[in-house]
Amino acid sequence: MPGNQDESVMTFQTTFRVMMADRTLSAENLGHGLSPTPDGVESPCGLCIRVPAANVGDATELLAEKRIVWEQIYRRSAGGWESYEPDGAG
């Protein structure tokens, strides 16, 4: 998935939270991946979840349902990564 223009990155406050998110999303086969936080993305945790842009809404809904709190969501743009709030998230 690295380098894919149609991907988003979800950041988390702690490694524990990112690992819980990974386990939760794995059960739903959302095409996500656990990876180091890319350059240009601000996060206190060195790991992030990469999710296909088409699955971000499902991922945020599932994590919210399980009460797993993410910090921020970024999408790749021509200039790097930009923070955004996907439709229906929160």
C-alpha positions in Angstrom: 0.0 0.0 0.0 2.8 2.5 0.5 2.9 5.2 -2.2 -0.8 4.7 -3.0 -2.6 8.0 -3.7 -5.9 6.5 -2.6 -4.8 5.8 1.0 -5.4 7.4 4.3 -3.4 7.2 7.5 -4.9 7.0 11.0 -2.7 8.1 13.9 -3.1 7.1 17.6 -1.8 8.4 20.9 -0.2 5.2 22.0 1.2 1.9 20.6 -1.4 0.1 22.6 -4.2 1.9 20.8 -2.8 1.3 17.4 -2.4 -2.4 18.1 -6.0 -2.6 19.3 -7.1 -0.8 16.2 -5.1 -3.2 14.0 -6.6 -6.3 15.8 -10.2 -4.8 15.4 -9.8 -3.9 11.7 -8.2 -7.2 10.9 -11.4 -9.0 11.9 -13.3 -7.0 9.2 -10.8 -7.3 6.3 -10.8 -3.6 5.4 -7.5 -3.8 3.5 -5.6 -1.9 6.2 -2.0 -2.2 7.2 0.1 -1.4 10.2 3.2 0.7 9.3 5.6 3.3 10.6 4.2 6.8 10.7 5.2 8.4 7.4 7.3 11.7 7.2 4.9 14.7 7.2 2.4 13.1 9.6 2.4 14.3 13.1 1.9 11.7 15.8 3.2 10.9 19.3 3.2 7.2 18.3 5.7 5.8 15.7 3.1 3.5 14.2 0.0 4.2 12.2 -2.8 2.4 10.4 -2.9 2.8 6.6 -6.4 2.3 5.2 -7.7 2.5 1.6 -9.5 5.8 1.2 -12.7 4.0 0.3 -12.7 2.2 3.6 -12.0 5.1 6.0 -15.6 5.6 6.9 -16.1 1.9 7.7 -12.8 1.9 9.8 -13.8 5.0 11.8 -17.3 3.6 12.4 -15.9 0.3 13.6 -13.3 1.8 15.9 -15.8 4.2 17.4 -18.2 1.3 18.0 -15.4 -0.5 19.9 -14.4 2.7 21.7 -10.9 2.8 20.2 -9.9 6.4 19.9 -7.7 7.6 17.0 -5.9 10.8 17.1 -6.0 12.1 13.5 -6.7 11.0 9.9 -4.5 12.1 7.0 -4.8 11.6 3.3 -2.1 11.8 0.7 -2.2 14.9 -1.5 0.1 16.4 -4.1 2.0 18.2 -1.4 2.4 15.3 1.0 -0.1 14.4 3.8 -3.0 16.6 4.9 -5.2 16.2 7.9 -8.9 15.8 7.3 -12.2 14.7 8.9 -13.9 12.0 6.7 -17.7 12.1 6.1 -19.5 10.5 9.0 -16.5 10.3 11.3 -16.5 11.6 14.8 
